[in-house]
Amino acid sequence: MDHPILVPTDGSEPATAALDHALDVAAGTDSTVHVLHVADAGDSDSARRDERSDGAAGGPGAELLERARATAAERGVTVADHVRRGDPKAVILEYIDDNDIGTVIMGAHGRHGIGEYLFGTTTEAVVASSEVPVLTVRADNGKPAYPYERIVVPTDDSDYARAAAELAATIAARNDATLHLLYVADEFPETIDPRSTELPAEVKETALELLGDVASGLDHDDVVPVVKAGSVPHVICSHAEENDADLIVMGTHGWSAVDRFLLGSFTERVIRTAPVPVLTTTVEEE
């Protein structure tokens, strides 16, 4: 993960969980955490009271940041905090560009949650549009583990998936973690049950060759290749749970000529249902 780290907050439980994990990561990497509250543009009086940075008096947003500063101080983490006014997605993306942010850590609700950072609104928009990695944390999963010991990265032969594998390998090396390279075959719906773990030998052989090729390009040796069949989001999440993974890393888009799935189409479902935080990344368009 690159640094500094940005944590957008609205004071909700998911946002608080994201901040807590960000402080764990920052403490372990000697990173600065930028805490950003986006004031409601429709409430001009409150927004003007809130708009501030680094300690100035303000309104409800400033109170959120005061609590964040106090929590960070207890953990020995340096915090830069800001309140901005406007559309949350636009403000967050602009802040990323203006402050050379390396990673965004955001709260996300599960499949039944509602709120400002409900996946489908602000978090979804940032995941889809951010040019830097975004780590989503669900409060209903409990406190995430850190340092990471086991990392799962679903991969295919797309540039997006390979970029995710490279990022995952960097994080795994930094944490001395085991990296699970996971290939999920779902390209034979008529012959493979969606929940089946059985694969034709030739399919498994082709997939293992692909995983070997991906692994050979990574700067990390502790890599476990895994080939499974079934529904992609289900297999990703179940593999993470069954193997006590601490993190899932995946690309936000990408076609595979081998298994013909759009990795990005599964990102939302994985974030909603994953038992651990999910780090998403993309590649620059040429």
C-alpha contacts under 8 A as a table, 3 or more apart, distances in Angstrom:
res1	aa1	res2	aa2	distance
1	M	102	G	7.13
1	M	103	T	6.54
1	M	133	P	7.85
1	M	167	L	7.20
1	M	170	T	7.42
1	M	171	I	6.11
2	D	5	I	7.78
2	D	101	I	7.96
2	D	102	G	4.45
2	D	103	T	5.96
3	H	31	S	6.15
3	H	32	T	7.33
3	H	101	I	6.28
3	H	102	G	4.39
3	H	103	T	6.12
4	P	31	S	5.74
4	P	32	T	5.22
4	P	33	V	6.05
4	P	34	H	7.26
4	P	100	D	7.47
4	P	101	I	5.27
4	P	102	G	5.41
4	P	103	T	6.77
5	I	22	A	7.31
5	I	26	A	7.66
5	I	31	S	7.18
5	I	32	T	6.38
5	I	33	V	4.83
5	I	34	H	5.97
5	I	101	I	6.00
5	I	102	G	6.03
5	I	103	T	4.99
5	I	104	V	5.75
5	I	105	I	7.10
6	L	33	V	5.87
6	L	34	H	4.65
6	L	35	V	5.99
6	L	36	L	7.25
6	L	96	I	7.59
6	L	101	I	6.44
6	L	102	G	7.91
6	L	103	T	6.32
6	L	104	V	4.69
6	L	105	I	6.19
7	V	15	A	7.90
7	V	18	A	7.06
7	V	19	L	6.17
7	V	22	A	7.35
7	V	33	V	7.11
7	V	34	H	6.09
7	V	35	V	4.89
7	V	36	L	6.16
7	V	104	V	5.97
7	V	105	I	5.15
7	V	106	M	5.93
8	P	15	A	7.21
8	P	35	V	5.84
8	P	36	L	4.61
8	P	37	H	5.81
8	P	38	V	7.64
8	P	92	I	7.33
8	P	105	I	7.52
8	P	106	M	6.29
9	T	12	S	7.35
9	T	15	A	5.18
9	T	16	T	7.21
9	T	19	L	7.86
9	T	35	V	6.91
9	T	36	L	6.01
9	T	37	H	5.21
9	T	38	V	7.68
9	T	106	M	7.75
10	D	15	A	6.44
10	D	37	H	6.10
10	D	38	V	7.50
10	D	61	G	7.89
10	D	64	L	7.74
10	D	116	E	7.53
11	G	15	A	6.09
11	G	16	T	6.20
11	G	64	L	6.33
12	S	15	A	5.23
12	S	16	T	6.10
12	S	115	G	7.96
13	E	16	T	5.05
13	E	17	A	6.17
13	E	107	G	7.88
13	E	139	A	6.29
14	P	17	A	5.04
14	P	18	A	6.20
14	P	106	M	7.70
14	P	107	G	4.21
14	P	108	A	5.72
14	P	109	H	6.49
14	P	117	Y	7.75
14	P	137	V	6.88
14	P	138	R	5.75
14	P	139	A	4.85
15	A	18	A	4.98
15	A	19	L	6.25
15	A	106	M	6.17
15	A	107	G	4.35
15	A	108	A	7.56
15	A	117	Y	7.71
16	T	19	L	5.09
16	T	20	D	6.21
16	T	107	G	7.39
17	A	20	D	5.09
17	A	21	H	6.33
17	A	107	G	6.62
17	A	137	V	6.70
17	A	138	R	7.09
17	A	139	A	5.43
17	A	143	K	7.35
18	A	21	H	5.27
18	A	22	A	6.06
18	A	105	I	5.95
18	A	106	M	5.35
18	A	107	G	5.07
18	A	136	T	7.31
18	A	137	V	5.44
18	A	138	R	7.67
18	A	139	A	7.85
19	L	22	A	4.93
19	L	23	L	6.17
19	L	68	A	7.93
19	L	105	I	7.44
19	L	106	M	7.77
20	D	23	L	5.27
20	D	24	D	6.52
21	H	24	D	5.00
21	H	25	V	6.29
21	H	137	V	7.96
21	H	143	K	7.60
21	H	144	P	6.76
22	A	25	V	5.09
22	A	26	A	5.97
22	A	33	V	7.28
22	A	105	I	6.54
23	L	26	A	4.95
23	L	27	A	5.91
23	L	33	V	7.27
23	L	72	A	6.63
23	L	75	R	7.22
23	L	77	V	6.65
24	D	27	A	5.25
24	D	28	G	6.37
24	D	146	Y	6.76
25	V	28	G	5.21
25	V	29	T	6.25
25	V	31	S	7.91
25	V	146	Y	7.06
25	V	147	P	7.63
26	A	29	T	5.09
26	A	30	D	5.46
26	A	31	S	4.57
26	A	32	T	6.48
26	A	33	V	6.84
26	A	77	V	6.62
27	A	30	D	5.37
27	A	31	S	6.79
27	A	75	R	7.08
27	A	76	G	6.88
27	A	77	V	5.85
28	G	31	S	7.92
28	G	147	P	7.69
30	D	77	V	7.51
31	S	77	V	7.44
31	S	78	T	7.40
32	T	77	V	6.75
32	T	78	T	5.11
32	T	79	V	5.75
32	T	80	A	7.31
33	V	77	V	7.44
33	V	78	T	6.40
33	V	79	V	4.89
33	V	80	A	6.31
34	H	79	V	5.74
34	H	80	A	4.70
34	H	81	D	5.55
34	H	82	H	7.66
35	V	65	L	7.09
35	V	68	A	7.62
35	V	79	V	6.99
35	V	80	A	6.26
35	V	81	D	4.61
35	V	82	H	6.35
36	L	65	L	7.95
36	L	81	D	5.85
36	L	82	H	4.97
36	L	83	V	5.78
36	L	84	R	7.42
36	L	92	I	7.95
37	H	61	G	6.17
37	H	64	L	7.97
37	H	65	L	7.64
37	H	82	H	6.36
37	H	83	V	4.75
37	H	84	R	6.38
38	V	61	G	7.90
38	V	83	V	5.71
38	V	84	R	4.88
38	V	85	R	5.46
38	V	86	G	6.70
38	V	87	D	7.64
38	V	88	P	5.82
38	V	91	V	7.20
39	A	43	D	7.97
39	A	46	S	7.57
39	A	47	A	5.27
39	A	50	D	6.94
39	A	51	E	7.61
39	A	61	G	6.88
39	A	83	V	6.65
39	A	84	R	5.91
39	A	85	R	4.76
39	A	86	G	6.70
40	D	43	D	5.53
40	D	44	S	7.60
40	D	46	S	7.77
40	D	47	A	6.27
40	D	85	R	6.35
40	D	86	G	6.52
40	D	87	D	7.79
41	A	44	S	6.11
41	A	47	A	6.55
41	A	85	R	5.48
41	A	86	G	4.76
41	A	87	D	6.94
43	D	46	S	5.56
43	D	47	A	6.01
44	S	47	A	4.98
44	S	48	R	6.03
45	D	48	R	5.26
45	D	49	R	6.32
46	S	49	R	5.08
46	S	50	D	6.04
46	S	59	G	6.51
46	S	60	P	7.82
47	A	50	D	4.96
47	A	51	E	5.89
47	A	59	G	7.93
47	A	84	R	7.82
47	A	85	R	6.07
48	R	51	E	5.31
49	R	58	G	5.00
49	R	59	G	5.09
50	D	57	A	7.95
50	D	58	G	4.61
50	D	59	G	4.59
50	D	60	P	6.66
50	D	61	G	5.51
50	D	62	A	5.84
50	D	83	V	6.17
50	D	84	R	7.78
51	E	58	G	6.99
51	E	82	H	7.58
51	E	83	V	4.92
51	E	84	R	5.53
51	E	85	R	6.82
52	R	55	G	7.61
52	R	56	A	5.88
52	R	57	A	7.46
52	R	58	G	6.84
52	R	62	A	7.59
52	R	82	H	5.94
52	R	83	V	5.39
52	R	84	R	7.36
53	S	56	A	6.13
53	S	80	A	7.77
53	S	81	D	5.77
53	S	82	H	4.28
53	S	83	V	6.28
54	D	80	A	6.04
54	D	81	D	5.36
54	D	82	H	6.42
55	G	66	E	7.75
55	G	81	D	7.76
56	A	62	A	7.96
57	A	62	A	6.80
58	G	61	G	7.15
58	G	62	A	5.03
58	G	63	E	7.44
59	G	62	A	5.32
59	G	63	E	6.54
60	P	63	E	5.05
60	P	64	L	6.49
61	G	64	L	5.11
61	G	65	L	6.45
61	G	83	V	6.58
62	A	65	L	5.07
62	A	66	E	6.09
62	A	83	V	7.12
63	E	66	E	4.98
63	E	67	R	6.42
64	L	67	R	5.37
64	L	68	A	6.39
65	L	68	A	4.80
65	L	69	R	6.09
65	L	81	D	6.32
65	L	82	H	7.64
66	E	69	R	5.13
66	E	70	A	6.31
67	R	70	A	5.13
67	R	71	T	6.24
68	A	71	T	5.15
68	A	72	A	6.11
69	R	72	A	5.08
69	R	73	A	6.07
69	R	79	V	6.36
69	R	81	D	7.82
70	A	73	A	5.15
70	A	74	E	6.44
71	T	74	E	5.28
71	T	75	R	6.66
72	A	75	R	5.11
72	A	76	G	6.17
72	A	77	V	5.08
72	A	78	T	6.80
72	A	79	V	6.74
73	A	76	G	4.97
73	A	77	V	5.85
73	A	78	T	7.17
74	E	77	V	7.77
84	R	91	V	7.12
85	R	91	V	7.50
86	G	90	A	7.44
86	G	91	V	6.27
87	D	90	A	5.43
87	D	91	V	5.97
88	P	91	V	5.16
88	P	92	I	5.96
88	P	122	T	6.55
89	K	92	I	5.27
89	K	93	L	6.16
89	K	122	T	5.75
89	K	125	A	6.37
89	K	126	V	6.11
90	A	93	L	5.29
90	A	94	E	6.05
91	V	94	E	5.15
91	V	95	Y	6.03
92	I	95	Y	5.05
92	I	96	I	6.24
92	I	126	V	7.65
93	L	96	I	5.11
93	L	97	D	6.53
93	L	126	V	7.14
93	L	129	S	7.87
93	L	130	S	6.52
94	E	97	D	5.26
94	E	98	D	6.13
95	Y	98	D	5.07
95	Y	99	N	5.95
95	Y	101	I	7.94
96	I	99	N	5.55
96	I	100	D	5.99
96	I	101	I	5.00
96	I	102	G	7.99
97	D	100	D	5.62
97	D	101	I	6.90
101	I	104	V	7.37
101	I	132	V	7.57
102	G	132	V	6.07
102	G	133	P	7.20
103	T	132	V	5.89
103	T	133	P	5.18
103	T	134	V	5.87
103	T	135	L	7.37
104	V	132	V	7.31
104	V	133	P	6.39
104	V	134	V	4.66
104	V	135	L	6.06
105	I	134	V	5.78
105	I	135	L	4.60
105	I	136	T	5.86
105	I	137	V	7.34
106	M	123	T	6.82
106	M	134	V	7.29
106	M	135	L	6.23
106	M	136	T	4.97
106	M	137	V	6.20
107	G	117	Y	6.59
107	G	123	T	7.43
107	G	136	T	5.61
107	G	137	V	4.92
107	G	138	R	5.89
107	G	139	A	7.35
108	A	117	Y	6.08
108	A	118	L	5.89
108	A	119	F	5.63
108	A	123	T	6.65
108	A	136	T	5.92
108	A	137	V	5.75
108	A	138	R	5.07
108	A	139	A	7.59
108	A	271	I	7.73
108	A	272	R	7.59
109	H	112	H	7.34
109	H	113	G	4.93
109	H	114	I	6.85
109	H	115	G	7.92
109	H	117	Y	7.22
109	H	118	L	5.38
109	H	119	F	6.13
109	H	138	R	5.70
109	H	139	A	7.28
109	H	140	D	7.79
109	H	272	R	6.83
110	G	113	G	5.39
110	G	119	F	7.81
110	G	138	R	6.67
110	G	140	D	7.35
110	G	271	I	7.75
110	G	272	R	4.63
110	G	273	T	6.39
111	R	272	R	5.31
111	R	273	T	6.85
113	G	118	L	6.53
114	I	117	Y	7.74
114	I	118	L	5.27
115	G	118	L	5.03
116	E	121	T	7.27
116	E	122	T	6.98
117	Y	121	T	6.43
117	Y	122	T	5.42
117	Y	123	T	5.66
118	L	121	T	5.79
118	L	122	T	6.96
118	L	123	T	6.73
118	L	124	E	7.98
119	F	122	T	6.92
119	F	123	T	5.34
119	F	124	E	5.13
119	F	268	E	7.60
119	F	272	R	7.51
120	G	123	T	6.80
120	G	124	E	4.92
120	G	125	A	7.24
121	T	124	E	5.46
121	T	125	A	6.03
122	T	125	A	5.13
122	T	126	V	6.21
123	T	126	V	5.20
123	T	127	V	6.08
123	T	136	T	8.00
124	E	127	V	5.13
124	E	128	A	6.08
124	E	268	E	7.60
125	A	128	A	5.17
125	A	129	S	6.04
126	V	129	S	5.11
126	V	130	S	5.34
126	V	134	V	7.75
127	V	130	S	5.76
127	V	134	V	6.01
127	V	252	T	7.71
127	V	280	T	7.01
128	A	252	T	6.98
130	S	133	P	7.15
130	S	134	V	7.39
131	E	281	T	7.65
131	E	282	T	6.70
131	E	283	V	7.60
131	E	284	E	7.32
132	V	281	T	6.61
132	V	282	T	7.51
133	P	279	L	6.58
133	P	280	T	5.52
133	P	281	T	4.54
133	P	282	T	7.30
134	V	279	L	5.56
134	V	280	T	5.32
134	V	281	T	6.65
135	L	277	P	6.64
135	L	278	V	5.56
135	L	279	L	4.13
135	L	280	T	6.35
136	T	271	I	7.11
136	T	277	P	5.60
136	T	278	V	5.36
136	T	279	L	6.37
137	V	276	V	7.44
137	V	277	P	4.82
137	V	278	V	6.97
138	R	141	N	5.77
138	R	142	G	7.76
138	R	276	V	7.77
138	R	277	P	6.90
139	A	142	G	5.81
139	A	143	K	7.40
141	N	144	P	7.54
141	N	275	P	6.01
141	N	276	V	6.80
144	P	246	D	7.01
144	P	276	V	6.68
144	P	277	P	7.08
145	A	148	Y	6.30
145	A	246	D	5.99
146	Y	149	E	7.86
146	Y	246	D	7.67
147	P	175	N	5.94
148	Y	151	I	7.02
148	Y	172	A	7.47
148	Y	175	N	5.93
148	Y	177	A	6.22
148	Y	246	D	5.51
148	Y	247	L	6.93
149	E	172	A	7.73
149	E	175	N	6.83
149	E	176	D	6.94
149	E	177	A	4.31
149	E	178	T	6.18
149	E	245	A	7.20
149	E	246	D	6.48
150	R	172	A	7.80
150	R	177	A	5.34
150	R	178	T	4.82
150	R	179	L	6.00
150	R	180	H	7.35
150	R	243	N	7.93
150	R	244	D	7.15
150	R	245	A	4.68
150	R	246	D	5.60
150	R	247	L	6.95
151	I	168	A	7.20
151	I	172	A	6.93
151	I	177	A	6.93
151	I	178	T	6.26
151	I	179	L	4.94
151	I	180	H	6.02
151	I	245	A	5.62
151	I	246	D	5.99
151	I	247	L	4.94
151	I	248	I	5.83
151	I	249	V	7.34
152	V	179	L	6.04
152	V	180	H	4.71
152	V	181	L	6.31
152	V	182	L	6.84
152	V	236	I	7.93
152	V	240	A	6.45
152	V	245	A	6.66
152	V	247	L	6.33
152	V	248	I	4.78
152	V	249	V	6.31
153	V	164	A	7.09
153	V	165	A	6.14
153	V	168	A	6.84
153	V	179	L	7.38
153	V	180	H	6.16
153	V	181	L	5.29
153	V	182	L	5.92
153	V	248	I	5.75
153	V	249	V	4.88
153	V	250	M	5.78
154	P	161	A	7.29
154	P	181	L	6.05
154	P	182	L	4.47
154	P	183	Y	5.78
154	P	184	V	7.32
154	P	236	I	6.90
154	P	249	V	7.33
154	P	250	M	6.14
155	T	158	S	7.90
155	T	161	A	4.98
155	T	162	R	6.73
155	T	164	A	7.86
155	T	165	A	7.04
155	T	181	L	6.61
155	T	182	L	5.96
155	T	183	Y	5.59
155	T	184	V	8.00
155	T	211	L	7.88
155	T	250	M	7.52
156	D	161	A	5.90
156	D	162	R	7.34
156	D	183	Y	6.48
156	D	210	L	7.47
156	D	211	L	7.93
156	D	256	S	5.82
156	D	258	V	7.49
156	D	259	D	7.47
157	D	161	A	6.77
157	D	162	R	6.81
157	D	210	L	7.19
157	D	255	W	7.85
157	D	256	S	5.44
157	D	257	A	7.12
157	D	258	V	7.25
158	S	161	A	5.33
158	S	162	R	6.26
158	S	254	G	5.28
158	S	255	W	5.67
158	S	256	S	5.37
158	S	257	A	7.98
159	D	162	R	5.11
159	D	163	A	6.04
159	D	254	G	6.74
159	D	283	V	7.22
160	Y	163	A	5.15
160	Y	164	A	6.33
160	Y	251	G	5.01
160	Y	252	T	6.98
160	Y	253	H	5.95
160	Y	254	G	5.27
160	Y	281	T	7.55
160	Y	282	T	5.64
160	Y	283	V	5.91
161	A	164	A	5.01
161	A	165	A	6.24
161	A	250	M	6.43
161	A	251	G	5.06
161	A	253	H	7.82
161	A	254	G	6.65
161	A	263	L	7.71
162	R	165	A	4.92
162	R	166	E	6.21
162	R	214	V	6.96
163	A	166	E	5.12
163	A	167	L	6.26
163	A	251	G	7.15
163	A	281	T	7.36
163	A	282	T	7.00
163	A	283	V	6.78
164	A	167	L	5.12
164	A	168	A	6.02
164	A	249	V	6.12
164	A	250	M	5.25
164	A	251	G	5.33
164	A	280	T	7.37
164	A	281	T	6.01
164	A	282	T	7.43
165	A	168	A	4.98
165	A	169	A	6.04
165	A	181	L	7.68
165	A	214	V	7.73
165	A	218	L	7.61
165	A	249	V	7.44
165	A	250	M	7.57
166	E	169	A	5.09
166	E	170	T	6.34
166	E	218	L	5.98
166	E	219	D	7.80
167	L	170	T	5.16
167	L	171	I	6.38
167	L	249	V	7.91
168	A	171	I	5.12
168	A	172	A	5.98
168	A	179	L	7.44
168	A	249	V	6.09
169	A	172	A	4.90
169	A	173	A	6.03
169	A	179	L	6.88
169	A	218	L	6.31
169	A	219	D	6.49
169	A	220	H	5.73
170	T	173	A	5.23
170	T	174	R	6.28
170	T	219	D	7.14
170	T	220	H	7.41
171	I	174	R	5.09
171	I	175	N	6.18
171	I	177	A	7.97
172	A	175	N	5.13
172	A	176	D	5.63
172	A	177	A	4.57
172	A	178	T	6.45
172	A	179	L	6.35
172	A	220	H	7.41
173	A	176	D	4.98
173	A	177	A	6.39
173	A	219	D	7.83
173	A	220	H	5.97
174	R	177	A	7.75
177	A	222	D	7.35
178	T	222	D	5.26
178	T	223	V	6.03
178	T	224	V	7.35
179	L	222	D	6.22
179	L	223	V	4.77
179	L	224	V	6.11
180	H	223	V	5.89
180	H	224	V	4.77
180	H	225	P	6.01
180	H	226	V	6.77
181	L	211	L	6.78
181	L	215	A	7.87
181	L	223	V	6.88
181	L	224	V	6.03
181	L	225	P	4.89
181	L	226	V	5.95
182	L	211	L	7.97
182	L	225	P	6.28
182	L	226	V	4.81
182	L	227	V	5.97
182	L	228	K	7.58
182	L	236	I	7.70
183	Y	207	A	6.72
183	Y	211	L	7.42
183	Y	225	P	7.99
183	Y	226	V	6.20
183	Y	227	V	4.86
183	Y	228	K	6.36
184	V	227	V	6.04
184	V	228	K	5.03
184	V	229	A	5.35
184	V	230	G	6.76
184	V	231	S	7.84
184	V	232	V	5.93
184	V	235	V	7.10
184	V	236	I	7.86
185	A	188	F	7.72
185	A	227	V	7.47
185	A	228	K	6.21
185	A	229	A	4.65
185	A	230	G	6.45
185	A	232	V	7.69
185	A	259	D	6.13
186	D	189	P	6.36
186	D	192	I	7.61
186	D	194	P	7.32
186	D	229	A	5.90
186	D	230	G	5.49
186	D	231	S	6.42
186	D	232	V	7.02
186	D	259	D	6.85
186	D	261	F	7.93
187	E	259	D	5.42
187	E	260	R	6.68
187	E	261	F	7.76
188	F	191	T	5.54
188	F	192	I	5.73
189	P	192	I	5.38
189	P	193	D	6.75
189	P	194	P	7.11
190	E	193	D	7.63
192	I	196	S	6.44
192	I	198	E	7.58
192	I	199	L	7.47
192	I	229	A	7.48
192	I	230	G	7.47
193	D	196	S	4.94
193	D	230	G	6.75
194	P	229	A	7.17
194	P	230	G	4.14
194	P	231	S	5.26
195	R	229	A	7.26
195	R	230	G	4.88
195	R	231	S	6.62
196	S	229	A	6.07
196	S	230	G	5.82
197	T	228	K	5.81
197	T	229	A	5.22
197	T	230	G	6.93
198	E	228	K	7.50
198	E	229	A	6.60
199	L	203	V	6.51
199	L	204	K	6.25
199	L	228	K	7.41
199	L	229	A	6.48
200	P	203	V	5.37
200	P	204	K	6.43
201	A	204	K	5.20
201	A	205	E	6.10
202	E	205	E	5.05
202	E	206	T	6.18
203	V	206	T	5.24
203	V	207	A	6.18
204	K	207	A	5.06
204	K	208	L	6.07
204	K	227	V	6.57
205	E	208	L	5.18
205	E	209	E	6.25
206	T	209	E	5.16
206	T	210	L	6.37
207	A	210	L	5.04
207	A	211	L	6.24
207	A	227	V	6.72
208	L	211	L	4.99
208	L	212	G	6.02
208	L	225	P	7.04
208	L	226	V	7.77
208	L	227	V	7.02
209	E	212	G	5.04
209	E	213	D	6.23
210	L	213	D	5.07
210	L	214	V	6.28
211	L	214	V	5.01
211	L	215	A	5.98
211	L	225	P	6.20
212	G	215	A	5.05
212	G	216	S	6.07
212	G	225	P	7.51
213	D	216	S	5.23
213	D	217	G	6.85
214	V	217	G	5.55
214	V	218	L	6.94
215	A	218	L	5.30
215	A	223	V	7.10
218	L	221	D	7.82
220	H	223	V	7.12
228	K	235	V	7.40
229	A	232	V	7.98
229	A	235	V	7.55
230	G	234	H	7.46
230	G	235	V	6.29
231	S	234	H	5.34
231	S	235	V	5.98
232	V	235	V	5.25
232	V	236	I	6.12
232	V	266	F	7.22
233	P	236	I	5.22
233	P	237	C	6.20
233	P	266	F	5.98
233	P	267	T	7.84
233	P	269	R	6.29
233	P	270	V	5.37
234	H	237	C	5.36
234	H	238	S	5.91
234	H	270	V	7.82
235	V	238	S	5.13
235	V	239	H	5.79
236	I	239	H	5.35
236	I	240	A	6.27
236	I	270	V	7.42
237	C	240	A	5.14
237	C	241	E	6.24
237	C	270	V	6.67
237	C	273	T	7.00
237	C	274	A	5.05
237	C	275	P	6.69
238	S	241	E	5.05
238	S	242	E	5.94
239	H	242	E	5.14
239	H	243	N	6.04
240	A	243	N	5.41
240	A	244	D	6.05
240	A	245	A	4.85
240	A	246	D	7.71
240	A	247	L	7.90
240	A	248	I	7.41
240	A	274	A	7.84
240	A	275	P	7.26
240	A	276	V	7.72
241	E	244	D	5.23
241	E	245	A	6.29
241	E	275	P	6.28
242	E	245	A	7.84
245	A	248	I	7.60
245	A	276	V	7.26
246	D	276	V	5.77
246	D	277	P	7.23
247	L	276	V	5.57
247	L	277	P	5.36
247	L	278	V	6.00
247	L	279	L	7.36
248	I	276	V	6.94
248	I	277	P	6.42
248	I	278	V	4.74
248	I	279	L	6.10
249	V	278	V	5.79
249	V	279	L	4.64
249	V	280	T	5.83
249	V	281	T	7.78
250	M	267	T	7.68
250	M	278	V	7.51
250	M	279	L	6.37
250	M	280	T	5.06
250	M	281	T	6.47
251	G	254	G	7.16
251	G	263	L	6.78
251	G	264	G	6.55
251	G	267	T	7.93
251	G	280	T	5.44
251	G	281	T	4.97
251	G	282	T	5.56
252	T	263	L	6.58
252	T	264	G	4.26
252	T	265	S	7.83
252	T	267	T	6.29
252	T	280	T	6.02
252	T	281	T	6.03
252	T	282	T	5.77
253	H	262	L	6.38
253	H	263	L	5.35
253	H	264	G	3.82
253	H	265	S	7.23
253	H	282	T	7.02
254	G	261	F	7.88
254	G	262	L	5.41
254	G	263	L	5.39
254	G	264	G	6.29
255	W	260	R	6.16
255	W	261	F	5.86
255	W	262	L	4.90
255	W	263	L	6.76
256	S	259	D	5.59
256	S	260	R	4.73
256	S	261	F	5.95
256	S	262	L	7.11
257	A	260	R	5.34
262	L	265	S	5.55
262	L	266	F	7.47
263	L	266	F	5.72
263	L	267	T	6.91
264	G	267	T	5.20
264	G	268	E	7.99
265	S	268	E	7.16
266	F	269	R	5.44
266	F	270	V	6.23
267	T	270	V	5.16
267	T	271	I	6.18
268	E	271	I	5.22
268	E	272	R	6.15
269	R	272	R	5.09
269	R	273	T	6.15
270	V	273	T	5.27
270	V	274	A	5.29
270	V	278	V	7.82
271	I	274	A	5.52
271	I	277	P	7.66
271	I	278	V	6.11
274	A	277	P	7.13
274	A	278	V	7.37
